[in-house]
Amino acid sequence: MAKVTVKFNKDLDEQLKRMAIRAVKEQNGNRCYYCGAEIEDMSGVGESQLPVCPDCVAKGLPVSSGQ
């Protein structure tokens, strides 16, 4: 059987994650990604983070697509 080598392009992976998160934010607006609750203060949500309400964060749900 032939040996297969797969190269991982970290820059492309990060770019795809940012694009996916941007699409989620555009679609959901100020709503939690998990439960749909409205998030009043979006200032704490970084560019590479999903919009997640404090209740879902307290439950331990991930706030970035890489977790």
CHARMM internal coordinates of N, CA and C (Angstrom, degrees):
IC EDIT
DIST 1 N 1 CA 1.4543
DIST 1 CA 1 C 1.5291
ANGL 1 N 1 CA 1 C 108.54
DIST 1 C 2 N 1.2935
ANGL 1 CA 1 C 2 N 117.03
DIHE 1 N 1 CA 1 C 2 N 136.66
DIST 2 N 2 CA 1.4643
ANGL 1 C 2 N 2 CA 122.28
DIHE 1 CA 1 C 2 N 2 CA -178.08
DIST 2 CA 2 C 1.5235
ANGL 2 N 2 CA 2 C 110.92
DIHE 1 C 2 N 2 CA 2 C -74.86
DIST 2 C 3 N 1.3179
ANGL 2 CA 2 C 3 N 114.36
DIHE 2 N 2 CA 2 C 3 N 144.19
DIST 3 N 3 CA 1.4696
ANGL 2 C 3 N 3 CA 119.92
DIHE 2 CA 2 C 3 N 3 CA 177.97
DIST 3 CA 3 C 1.5291
ANGL 3 N 3 CA 3 C 108.75
DIHE 2 C 3 N 3 CA 3 C -80.82
DIST 3 C 4 N 1.3096
ANGL 3 CA 3 C 4 N 116.29
DIHE 3 N 3 CA 3 C 4 N 130.86
DIST 4 N 4 CA 1.4631
ANGL 3 C 4 N 4 CA 121.71
DIHE 3 CA 3 C 4 N 4 CA -178.90
DIST 4 CA 4 C 1.5184
ANGL 4 N 4 CA 4 C 108.95
DIHE 3 C 4 N 4 CA 4 C -109.33
DIST 4 C 5 N 1.3255
ANGL 4 CA 4 C 5 N 115.90
DIHE 4 N 4 CA 4 C 5 N 128.90
DIST 5 N 5 CA 1.4570
ANGL 4 C 5 N 5 CA 121.12
DIHE 4 CA 4 C 5 N 5 CA 177.44
DIST 5 CA 5 C 1.5203
ANGL 5 N 5 CA 5 C 108.59
DIHE 4 C 5 N 5 CA 5 C -111.40
DIST 5 C 6 N 1.3153
ANGL 5 CA 5 C 6 N 115.59
DIHE 5 N 5 CA 5 C 6 N 127.59
DIST 6 N 6 CA 1.4586
ANGL 5 C 6 N 6 CA 120.66
DIHE 5 CA 5 C 6 N 6 CA 179.22
DIST 6 CA 6 C 1.5208
ANGL 6 N 6 CA 6 C 108.11
DIHE 5 C 6 N 6 CA 6 C -114.25
DIST 6 C 7 N 1.3187
ANGL 6 CA 6 C 7 N 115.73
DIHE 6 N 6 CA 6 C 7 N 124.07
DIST 7 N 7 CA 1.4640
ANGL 6 C 7 N 7 CA 119.92
DIHE 6 CA 6 C 7 N 7 CA 177.21
DIST 7 CA 7 C 1.5203
ANGL 7 N 7 CA 7 C 108.36
DIHE 6 C 7 N 7 CA 7 C -93.49
DIST 7 C 8 N 1.3025
ANGL 7 CA 7 C 8 N 115.11
DIHE 7 N 7 CA 7 C 8 N 136.29
DIST 8 N 8 CA 1.4567
ANGL 7 C 8 N 8 CA 121.28
DIHE 7 CA 7 C 8 N 8 CA -179.56
DIST 8 CA 8 C 1.5193
ANGL 8 N 8 CA 8 C 108.47
DIHE 7 C 8 N 8 CA 8 C -102.18
DIST 8 C 9 N 1.3076
ANGL 8 CA 8 C 9 N 116.89
DIHE 8 N 8 CA 8 C 9 N 121.63
DIST 9 N 9 CA 1.4573
ANGL 8 C 9 N 9 CA 121.77
DIHE 8 CA 8 C 9 N 9 CA 179.81
DIST 9 CA 9 C 1.5244
ANGL 9 N 9 CA 9 C 108.31
DIHE 8 C 9 N 9 CA 9 C -95.68
DIST 9 C 10 N 1.3310
ANGL 9 CA 9 C 10 N 115.78
DIHE 9 N 9 CA 9 C 10 N 96.85
DIST 10 N 10 CA 1.4652
ANGL 9 C 10 N 10 CA 121.11
DIHE 9 CA 9 C 10 N 10 CA -175.43
DIST 10 CA 10 C 1.5293
ANGL 10 N 10 CA 10 C 111.81
DIHE 9 C 10 N 10 CA 10 C -63.40
DIST 10 C 11 N 1.3349
ANGL 10 CA 10 C 11 N 117.57
DIHE 10 N 10 CA 10 C 11 N -38.66
DIST 11 N 11 CA 1.4640
ANGL 10 C 11 N 11 CA 120.26
DIHE 10 CA 10 C 11 N 11 CA 179.93
DIST 11 CA 11 C 1.5253
ANGL 11 N 11 CA 11 C 111.14
DIHE 10 C 11 N 11 CA 11 C -62.64
DIST 11 C 12 N 1.3208
ANGL 11 CA 11 C 12 N 116.62
DIHE 11 N 11 CA 11 C 12 N -43.45
DIST 12 N 12 CA 1.4599
ANGL 11 C 12 N 12 CA 120.37
DIHE 11 CA 11 C 12 N 12 CA 179.04
DIST 12 CA 12 C 1.5235
ANGL 12 N 12 CA 12 C 110.33
DIHE 11 C 12 N 12 CA 12 C -65.22
DIST 12 C 13 N 1.3259
ANGL 12 CA 12 C 13 N 116.90
DIHE 12 N 12 CA 12 C 13 N -40.73
DIST 13 N 13 CA 1.4617
ANGL 12 C 13 N 13 CA 121.26
DIHE 12 CA 12 C 13 N 13 CA 178.62
DIST 13 CA 13 C 1.5280
ANGL 13 N 13 CA 13 C 110.84
DIHE 12 C 13 N 13 CA 13 C -59.85
DIST 13 C 14 N 1.3284
ANGL 13 CA 13 C 14 N 116.66
DIHE 13 N 13 CA 13 C 14 N -46.04
DIST 14 N 14 CA 1.4683
ANGL 13 C 14 N 14 CA 120.76
DIHE 13 CA 13 C 14 N 14 CA 179.35
DIST 14 CA 14 C 1.5282
ANGL 14 N 14 CA 14 C 110.80
DIHE 13 C 14 N 14 CA 14 C -63.85
DIST 14 C 15 N 1.3285
ANGL 14 CA 14 C 15 N 116.78
DIHE 14 N 14 CA 14 C 15 N -40.68
DIST 15 N 15 CA 1.4627
ANGL 14 C 15 N 15 CA 120.64
DIHE 14 CA 14 C 15 N 15 CA 179.53
DIST 15 CA 15 C 1.5311
ANGL 15 N 15 CA 15 C 110.37
DIHE 14 C 15 N 15 CA 15 C -63.48
DIST 15 C 16 N 1.3185
ANGL 15 CA 15 C 16 N 117.30
DIHE 15 N 15 CA 15 C 16 N -42.17
DIST 16 N 16 CA 1.4679
ANGL 15 C 16 N 16 CA 120.75
DIHE 15 CA 15 C 16 N 16 CA 178.74
DIST 16 CA 16 C 1.5260
ANGL 16 N 16 CA 16 C 111.61
DIHE 15 C 16 N 16 CA 16 C -65.02
DIST 16 C 17 N 1.3398
ANGL 16 CA 16 C 17 N 117.20
DIHE 16 N 16 CA 16 C 17 N -39.16
DIST 17 N 17 CA 1.4656
ANGL 16 C 17 N 17 CA 120.57
DIHE 16 CA 16 C 17 N 17 CA 177.13
DIST 17 CA 17 C 1.5243
ANGL 17 N 17 CA 17 C 110.76
DIHE 16 C 17 N 17 CA 17 C -62.43
DIST 17 C 18 N 1.3443
ANGL 17 CA 17 C 18 N 117.10
DIHE 17 N 17 CA 17 C 18 N -44.43
DIST 18 N 18 CA 1.4708
ANGL 17 C 18 N 18 CA 120.41
DIHE 17 CA 17 C 18 N 18 CA 179.33
DIST 18 CA 18 C 1.5238
ANGL 18 N 18 CA 18 C 111.06
DIHE 17 C 18 N 18 CA 18 C -62.87
DIST 18 C 19 N 1.3410
ANGL 18 CA 18 C 19 N 116.70
DIHE 18 N 18 CA 18 C 19 N -40.40
DIST 19 N 19 CA 1.4637
ANGL 18 C 19 N 19 CA 120.21
DIHE 18 CA 18 C 19 N 19 CA 179.14
DIST 19 CA 19 C 1.5268
ANGL 19 N 19 CA 19 C 110.94
DIHE 18 C 19 N 19 CA 19 C -64.31
DIST 19 C 20 N 1.3272
ANGL 19 CA 19 C 20 N 116.97
DIHE 19 N 19 CA 19 C 20 N -41.18
DIST 20 N 20 CA 1.4669
ANGL 19 C 20 N 20 CA 120.96
DIHE 19 CA 19 C 20 N 20 CA 179.73
DIST 20 CA 20 C 1.5212
ANGL 20 N 20 CA 20 C 110.90
DIHE 19 C 20 N 20 CA 20 C -65.12
DIST 20 C 21 N 1.3247
ANGL 20 CA 20 C 21 N 116.92
DIHE 20 N 20 CA 20 C 21 N -42.86
DIST 21 N 21 CA 1.4651
ANGL 20 C 21 N 21 CA 120.64
DIHE 20 CA 20 C 21 N 21 CA 179.66
DIST 21 CA 21 C 1.5191
ANGL 21 N 21 CA 21 C 110.42
DIHE 20 C 21 N 21 CA 21 C -66.41
DIST 21 C 22 N 1.3333
ANGL 21 CA 21 C 22 N 117.39
DIHE 21 N 21 CA 21 C 22 N -40.32
DIST 22 N 22 CA 1.4638
ANGL 21 C 22 N 22 CA 120.91
DIHE 21 CA 21 C 22 N 22 CA 177.81
DIST 22 CA 22 C 1.5273
ANGL 22 N 22 CA 22 C 110.12
DIHE 21 C 22 N 22 CA 22 C -60.66
DIST 22 C 23 N 1.3362
ANGL 22 CA 22 C 23 N 117.51
DIHE 22 N 22 CA 22 C 23 N -41.24
DIST 23 N 23 CA 1.4674
ANGL 22 C 23 N 23 CA 121.42
DIHE 22 CA 22 C 23 N 23 CA 178.98
DIST 23 CA 23 C 1.5264
ANGL 23 N 23 CA 23 C 111.08
DIHE 22 C 23 N 23 CA 23 C -64.54
DIST 23 C 24 N 1.3299
ANGL 23 CA 23 C 24 N 117.38
DIHE 23 N 23 CA 23 C 24 N -40.96
DIST 24 N 24 CA 1.4722
ANGL 23 C 24 N 24 CA 121.19
DIHE 23 CA 23 C 24 N 24 CA 177.88
DIST 24 CA 24 C 1.5215
ANGL 24 N 24 CA 24 C 109.88
DIHE 23 C 24 N 24 CA 24 C -62.13
DIST 24 C 25 N 1.3378
ANGL 24 CA 24 C 25 N 116.94
DIHE 24 N 24 CA 24 C 25 N -44.34
DIST 25 N 25 CA 1.4664
ANGL 24 C 25 N 25 CA 120.59
DIHE 24 CA 24 C 25 N 25 CA -179.05
DIST 25 CA 25 C 1.5212
ANGL 25 N 25 CA 25 C 111.11
DIHE 24 C 25 N 25 CA 25 C -64.55
DIST 25 C 26 N 1.3414
ANGL 25 CA 25 C 26 N 117.52
DIHE 25 N 25 CA 25 C 26 N -39.57
DIST 26 N 26 CA 1.4632
ANGL 25 C 26 N 26 CA 120.13
DIHE 25 CA 25 C 26 N 26 CA 178.87
DIST 26 CA 26 C 1.5222
ANGL 26 N 26 CA 26 C 111.06
DIHE 25 C 26 N 26 CA 26 C -66.80
DIST 26 C 27 N 1.3161
ANGL 26 CA 26 C 27 N 116.72
DIHE 26 N 26 CA 26 C 27 N -38.12
DIST 27 N 27 CA 1.4616
ANGL 26 C 27 N 27 CA 120.75
DIHE 26 CA 26 C 27 N 27 CA -178.35
DIST 27 CA 27 C 1.5296
ANGL 27 N 27 CA 27 C 111.93
DIHE 26 C 27 N 27 CA 27 C -74.43
DIST 27 C 28 N 1.3220
ANGL 27 CA 27 C 28 N 117.42
DIHE 27 N 27 CA 27 C 28 N -42.95
DIST 28 N 28 CA 1.4666
ANGL 27 C 28 N 28 CA 121.34
DIHE 27 CA 27 C 28 N 28 CA -174.60
DIST 28 CA 28 C 1.5173
ANGL 28 N 28 CA 28 C 113.76
DIHE 27 C 28 N 28 CA 28 C -89.65
DIST 28 C 29 N 1.3115
ANGL 28 CA 28 C 29 N 118.04
DIHE 28 N 28 CA 28 C 29 N -20.02
DIST 29 N 29 CA 1.4584
ANGL 28 C 29 N 29 CA 120.59
DIHE 28 CA 28 C 29 N 29 CA -176.78
DIST 29 CA 29 C 1.5122
ANGL 29 N 29 CA 29 C 110.79
DIHE 28 C 29 N 29 CA 29 C 65.59
DIST 29 C 30 N 1.3273
ANGL 29 CA 29 C 30 N 117.01
DIHE 29 N 29 CA 29 C 30 N -128.07
DIST 30 N 30 CA 1.4680
ANGL 29 C 30 N 30 CA 122.03
DIHE 29 CA 29 C 30 N 30 CA -178.99
DIST 30 CA 30 C 1.5233
ANGL 30 N 30 CA 30 C 111.49
DIHE 29 C 30 N 30 CA 30 C -95.55
DIST 30 C 31 N 1.3089
ANGL 30 CA 30 C 31 N 117.66
DIHE 30 N 30 CA 30 C 31 N 37.93
DIST 31 N 31 CA 1.4614
ANGL 30 C 31 N 31 CA 121.64
DIHE 30 CA 30 C 31 N 31 CA -178.96
DIST 31 CA 31 C 1.5254
ANGL 31 N 31 CA 31 C 110.05
DIHE 30 C 31 N 31 CA 31 C -113.36
DIST 31 C 32 N 1.3284
ANGL 31 CA 31 C 32 N 115.07
DIHE 31 N 31 CA 31 C 32 N 147.09
DIST 32 N 32 CA 1.4620
ANGL 31 C 32 N 32 CA 122.00
DIHE 31 CA 31 C 32 N 32 CA 179.24
DIST 32 CA 32 C 1.5318
ANGL 32 N 32 CA 32 C 109.87
DIHE 31 C 32 N 32 CA 32 C -62.49
DIST 32 C 33 N 1.3090
ANGL 32 CA 32 C 33 N 115.52
DIHE 32 N 32 CA 32 C 33 N 136.61
DIST 33 N 33 CA 1.4655
ANGL 32 C 33 N 33 CA 121.62
DIHE 32 CA 32 C 33 N 33 CA 179.61
DIST 33 CA 33 C 1.5307
ANGL 33 N 33 CA 33 C 111.60
DIHE 32 C 33 N 33 CA 33 C -61.52
DIST 33 C 34 N 1.3264
ANGL 33 CA 33 C 34 N 117.87
DIHE 33 N 33 CA 33 C 34 N -33.79
DIST 34 N 34 CA 1.4621
ANGL 33 C 34 N 34 CA 122.11
DIHE 33 CA 33 C 34 N 34 CA -174.59
DIST 34 CA 34 C 1.5224
ANGL 34 N 34 CA 34 C 113.87
DIHE 33 C 34 N 34 CA 34 C -91.48
DIST 34 C 35 N 1.3336
ANGL 34 CA 34 C 35 N 117.48
DIHE 34 N 34 CA 34 C 35 N -52.49
DIST 35 N 35 CA 1.4717
ANGL 34 C 35 N 35 CA 119.32
DIHE 34 CA 34 C 35 N 35 CA -172.01
DIST 35 CA 35 C 1.5294
ANGL 35 N 35 CA 35 C 113.38
DIHE 34 C 35 N 35 CA 35 C -106.80
DIST 35 C 36 N 1.3252
ANGL 35 CA 35 C 36 N 118.18
DIHE 35 N 35 CA 35 C 36 N -12.42
DIST 36 N 36 CA 1.4578
ANGL 35 C 36 N 36 CA 120.96
DIHE 35 CA 35 C 36 N 36 CA 178.12
DIST 36 CA 36 C 1.5119
ANGL 36 N 36 CA 36 C 114.83
DIHE 35 C 36 N 36 CA 36 C 84.68
DIST 36 C 37 N 1.3395
ANGL 36 CA 36 C 37 N 117.35
DIHE 36 N 36 CA 36 C 37 N 3.43
DIST 37 N 37 CA 1.4670
ANGL 36 C 37 N 37 CA 120.31
DIHE 36 CA 36 C 37 N 37 CA 178.84
DIST 37 CA 37 C 1.5280
ANGL 37 N 37 CA 37 C 109.66
DIHE 36 C 37 N 37 CA 37 C -66.43
DIST 37 C 38 N 1.3210
ANGL 37 CA 37 C 38 N 115.52
DIHE 37 N 37 CA 37 C 38 N 145.67
DIST 38 N 38 CA 1.4635
ANGL 37 C 38 N 38 CA 119.63
DIHE 37 CA 37 C 38 N 38 CA 179.29
DIST 38 CA 38 C 1.5280
ANGL 38 N 38 CA 38 C 109.57
DIHE 37 C 38 N 38 CA 38 C -73.04
DIST 38 C 39 N 1.3279
ANGL 38 CA 38 C 39 N 115.61
DIHE 38 N 38 CA 38 C 39 N 133.85
DIST 39 N 39 CA 1.4634
ANGL 38 C 39 N 39 CA 121.70
DIHE 38 CA 38 C 39 N 39 CA 178.21
DIST 39 CA 39 C 1.5167
ANGL 39 N 39 CA 39 C 107.08
DIHE 38 C 39 N 39 CA 39 C -101.96
DIST 39 C 40 N 1.3295
ANGL 39 CA 39 C 40 N 116.09
DIHE 39 N 39 CA 39 C 40 N 115.18
DIST 40 N 40 CA 1.4615
ANGL 39 C 40 N 40 CA 120.53
DIHE 39 CA 39 C 40 N 40 CA -176.01
DIST 40 CA 40 C 1.5207
ANGL 40 N 40 CA 40 C 112.21
DIHE 39 C 40 N 40 CA 40 C -71.54
DIST 40 C 41 N 1.3424
ANGL 40 CA 40 C 41 N 117.22
DIHE 40 N 40 CA 40 C 41 N -42.27
DIST 41 N 41 CA 1.4583
ANGL 40 C 41 N 41 CA 120.91
DIHE 40 CA 40 C 41 N 41 CA -175.70
DIST 41 CA 41 C 1.5252
ANGL 41 N 41 CA 41 C 109.61
DIHE 40 C 41 N 41 CA 41 C -113.43
DIST 41 C 42 N 1.3314
ANGL 41 CA 41 C 42 N 116.28
DIHE 41 N 41 CA 41 C 42 N 103.50
DIST 42 N 42 CA 1.4608
ANGL 41 C 42 N 42 CA 121.56
DIHE 41 CA 41 C 42 N 42 CA -179.67
DIST 42 CA 42 C 1.5253
ANGL 42 N 42 CA 42 C 112.04
DIHE 41 C 42 N 42 CA 42 C -91.09
DIST 42 C 43 N 1.3330
ANGL 42 CA 42 C 43 N 118.05
DIHE 42 N 42 CA 42 C 43 N 4.35
DIST 43 N 43 CA 1.4614
ANGL 42 C 43 N 43 CA 120.56
DIHE 42 CA 42 C 43 N 43 CA -175.33
DIST 43 CA 43 C 1.5264
ANGL 43 N 43 CA 43 C 112.35
DIHE 42 C 43 N 43 CA 43 C -65.81
DIST 43 C 44 N 1.3226
ANGL 43 CA 43 C 44 N 118.25
DIHE 43 N 43 CA 43 C 44 N -25.60
DIST 44 N 44 CA 1.4583
ANGL 43 C 44 N 44 CA 120.95
DIHE 43 CA 43 C 44 N 44 CA -179.47
DIST 44 CA 44 C 1.5196
ANGL 44 N 44 CA 44 C 113.98
DIHE 43 C 44 N 44 CA 44 C -85.78
DIST 44 C 45 N 1.3316
ANGL 44 CA 44 C 45 N 117.12
DIHE 44 N 44 CA 44 C 45 N -1.88
DIST 45 N 45 CA 1.4581
ANGL 44 C 45 N 45 CA 121.08
DIHE 44 CA 44 C 45 N 45 CA -177.96
DIST 45 CA 45 C 1.5230
ANGL 45 N 45 CA 45 C 108.70
DIHE 44 C 45 N 45 CA 45 C -92.55
DIST 45 C 46 N 1.3219
ANGL 45 CA 45 C 46 N 115.82
DIHE 45 N 45 CA 45 C 46 N 114.14
DIST 46 N 46 CA 1.4588
ANGL 45 C 46 N 46 CA 121.27
DIHE 45 CA 45 C 46 N 46 CA -178.99
DIST 46 CA 46 C 1.5171
ANGL 46 N 46 CA 46 C 112.08
DIHE 45 C 46 N 46 CA 46 C -77.00
DIST 46 C 47 N 1.3369
ANGL 46 CA 46 C 47 N 115.30
DIHE 46 N 46 CA 46 C 47 N 171.77
DIST 47 N 47 CA 1.4632
ANGL 46 C 47 N 47 CA 120.90
DIHE 46 CA 46 C 47 N 47 CA -178.02
DIST 47 CA 47 C 1.5284
ANGL 47 N 47 CA 47 C 111.91
DIHE 46 C 47 N 47 CA 47 C -62.52
DIST 47 C 48 N 1.3215
ANGL 47 CA 47 C 48 N 116.90
DIHE 47 N 47 CA 47 C 48 N -33.09
DIST 48 N 48 CA 1.4645
ANGL 47 C 48 N 48 CA 120.22
DIHE 47 CA 47 C 48 N 48 CA -177.29
DIST 48 CA 48 C 1.5280
ANGL 48 N 48 CA 48 C 112.39
DIHE 47 C 48 N 48 CA 48 C -100.11
DIST 48 C 49 N 1.3347
ANGL 48 CA 48 C 49 N 116.77
DIHE 48 N 48 CA 48 C 49 N 19.85
DIST 49 N 49 CA 1.4614
ANGL 48 C 49 N 49 CA 120.46
DIHE 48 CA 48 C 49 N 49 CA -179.33
DIST 49 CA 49 C 1.5191
ANGL 49 N 49 CA 49 C 111.05
DIHE 48 C 49 N 49 CA 49 C -117.83
DIST 49 C 50 N 1.3195
ANGL 49 CA 49 C 50 N 115.04
DIHE 49 N 49 CA 49 C 50 N 144.41
DIST 50 N 50 CA 1.4587
ANGL 49 C 50 N 50 CA 120.89
DIHE 49 CA 49 C 50 N 50 CA 174.13
DIST 50 CA 50 C 1.5229
ANGL 50 N 50 CA 50 C 109.09
DIHE 49 C 50 N 50 CA 50 C -74.59
DIST 50 C 51 N 1.3392
ANGL 50 CA 50 C 51 N 117.68
DIHE 50 N 50 CA 50 C 51 N 148.11
DIST 51 N 51 CA 1.4646
ANGL 50 C 51 N 51 CA 119.31
DIHE 50 CA 50 C 51 N 51 CA 174.12
DIST 51 CA 51 C 1.5309
ANGL 51 N 51 CA 51 C 109.23
DIHE 50 C 51 N 51 CA 51 C -73.14
DIST 51 C 52 N 1.3358
ANGL 51 CA 51 C 52 N 116.37
DIHE 51 N 51 CA 51 C 52 N 109.56
DIST 52 N 52 CA 1.4653
ANGL 51 C 52 N 52 CA 121.90
DIHE 51 CA 51 C 52 N 52 CA -177.24
DIST 52 CA 52 C 1.5214
ANGL 52 N 52 CA 52 C 108.40
DIHE 51 C 52 N 52 CA 52 C -128.32
DIST 52 C 53 N 1.3372
ANGL 52 CA 52 C 53 N 116.86
DIHE 52 N 52 CA 52 C 53 N 131.36
DIST 53 N 53 CA 1.4637
ANGL 52 C 53 N 53 CA 121.28
DIHE 52 CA 52 C 53 N 53 CA -179.30
DIST 53 CA 53 C 1.5351
ANGL 53 N 53 CA 53 C 110.25
DIHE 52 C 53 N 53 CA 53 C -71.85
DIST 53 C 54 N 1.3276
ANGL 53 CA 53 C 54 N 117.47
DIHE 53 N 53 CA 53 C 54 N 159.41
DIST 54 N 54 CA 1.4754
ANGL 53 C 54 N 54 CA 120.85
DIHE 53 CA 53 C 54 N 54 CA -179.81
DIST 54 CA 54 C 1.5307
ANGL 54 N 54 CA 54 C 113.63
DIHE 53 C 54 N 54 CA 54 C -57.78
DIST 54 C 55 N 1.3259
ANGL 54 CA 54 C 55 N 118.02
DIHE 54 N 54 CA 54 C 55 N -33.70
DIST 55 N 55 CA 1.4687
ANGL 54 C 55 N 55 CA 120.51
DIHE 54 CA 54 C 55 N 55 CA 179.34
DIST 55 CA 55 C 1.5310
ANGL 55 N 55 CA 55 C 111.37
DIHE 54 C 55 N 55 CA 55 C -64.24
DIST 55 C 56 N 1.3328
ANGL 55 CA 55 C 56 N 116.40
DIHE 55 N 55 CA 55 C 56 N -42.79
DIST 56 N 56 CA 1.4658
ANGL 55 C 56 N 56 CA 119.98
DIHE 55 CA 55 C 56 N 56 CA 179.89
DIST 56 CA 56 C 1.5299
ANGL 56 N 56 CA 56 C 111.01
DIHE 55 C 56 N 56 CA 56 C -71.43
DIST 56 C 57 N 1.3288
ANGL 56 CA 56 C 57 N 117.42
DIHE 56 N 56 CA 56 C 57 N -33.41
DIST 57 N 57 CA 1.4670
ANGL 56 C 57 N 57 CA 120.81
DIHE 56 CA 56 C 57 N 57 CA 175.27
DIST 57 CA 57 C 1.5262
ANGL 57 N 57 CA 57 C 109.16
DIHE 56 C 57 N 57 CA 57 C -63.70
DIST 57 C 58 N 1.3387
ANGL 57 CA 57 C 58 N 116.55
DIHE 57 N 57 CA 57 C 58 N -41.68
DIST 58 N 58 CA 1.4632
ANGL 57 C 58 N 58 CA 121.14
DIHE 57 CA 57 C 58 N 58 CA 179.30
DIST 58 CA 58 C 1.5316
ANGL 58 N 58 CA 58 C 111.52
DIHE 57 C 58 N 58 CA 58 C -63.98
DIST 58 C 59 N 1.3272
ANGL 58 CA 58 C 59 N 116.88
DIHE 58 N 58 CA 58 C 59 N -28.50
DIST 59 N 59 CA 1.4667
ANGL 58 C 59 N 59 CA 120.96
DIHE 58 CA 58 C 59 N 59 CA 177.66
DIST 59 CA 59 C 1.5271
ANGL 59 N 59 CA 59 C 111.62
DIHE 58 C 59 N 59 CA 59 C -76.33
DIST 59 C 60 N 1.3385
ANGL 59 CA 59 C 60 N 116.37
DIHE 59 N 59 CA 59 C 60 N -9.99
DIST 60 N 60 CA 1.4590
ANGL 59 C 60 N 60 CA 120.26
DIHE 59 CA 59 C 60 N 60 CA 178.84
DIST 60 CA 60 C 1.5131
ANGL 60 N 60 CA 60 C 114.46
DIHE 59 C 60 N 60 CA 60 C 91.71
DIST 60 C 61 N 1.3306
ANGL 60 CA 60 C 61 N 117.17
DIHE 60 N 60 CA 60 C 61 N 13.40
DIST 61 N 61 CA 1.4601
ANGL 60 C 61 N 61 CA 119.71
DIHE 60 CA 60 C 61 N 61 CA 178.65
DIST 61 CA 61 C 1.5317
ANGL 61 N 61 CA 61 C 109.47
DIHE 60 C 61 N 61 CA 61 C -72.24
DIST 61 C 62 N 1.3411
ANGL 61 CA 61 C 62 N 118.08
DIHE 61 N 61 CA 61 C 62 N 142.19
DIST 62 N 62 CA 1.4684
ANGL 61 C 62 N 62 CA 120.75
DIHE 61 CA 61 C 62 N 62 CA -176.23
DIST 62 CA 62 C 1.5267
ANGL 62 N 62 CA 62 C 112.58
DIHE 61 C 62 N 62 CA 62 C -67.75
DIST 62 C 63 N 1.3364
ANGL 62 CA 62 C 63 N 115.44
DIHE 62 N 62 CA 62 C 63 N 145.27
DIST 63 N 63 CA 1.4609
ANGL 62 C 63 N 63 CA 120.55
DIHE 62 CA 62 C 63 N 63 CA 179.23
DIST 63 CA 63 C 1.5183
ANGL 63 N 63 CA 63 C 112.28
DIHE 62 C 63 N 63 CA 63 C -104.31
DIST 63 C 64 N 1.3273
ANGL 63 CA 63 C 64 N 117.56
DIHE 63 N 63 CA 63 C 64 N -5.62
DIST 64 N 64 CA 1.4618
ANGL 63 C 64 N 64 CA 119.15
DIHE 63 CA 63 C 64 N 64 CA 174.94
DIST 64 CA 64 C 1.5159
ANGL 64 N 64 CA 64 C 108.58
DIHE 63 C 64 N 64 CA 64 C -129.62
DIST 64 C 65 N 1.3041
ANGL 64 CA 64 C 65 N 116.05
DIHE 64 N 64 CA 64 C 65 N 154.53
DIST 65 N 65 CA 1.4574
ANGL 64 C 65 N 65 CA 120.14
DIHE 64 CA 64 C 65 N 65 CA -175.17
DIST 65 CA 65 C 1.5150
ANGL 65 N 65 CA 65 C 112.90
DIHE 64 C 65 N 65 CA 65 C -69.94
DIST 65 C 66 N 1.3203
ANGL 65 CA 65 C 66 N 118.17
DIHE 65 N 65 CA 65 C 66 N -13.57
DIST 66 N 66 CA 1.4510
ANGL 65 C 66 N 66 CA 121.08
DIHE 65 CA 65 C 66 N 66 CA -178.49
DIST 66 CA 66 C 1.5040
ANGL 66 N 66 CA 66 C 114.35
DIHE 65 C 66 N 66 CA 66 C -90.39
DIST 66 C 67 N 1.3201
ANGL 66 CA 66 C 67 N 118.75
DIHE 66 N 66 CA 66 C 67 N -3.93
DIST 67 N 67 CA 1.4670
ANGL 66 C 67 N 67 CA 120.76
DIHE 66 CA 66 C 67 N 67 CA -176.76
DIST 67 CA 67 C 1.5001
ANGL 67 N 67 CA 67 C 111.47
DIHE 66 C 67 N 67 CA 67 C -84.62
END
COOR INIT
IC SEED 1 N 1 CA 1 C
IC BUILD
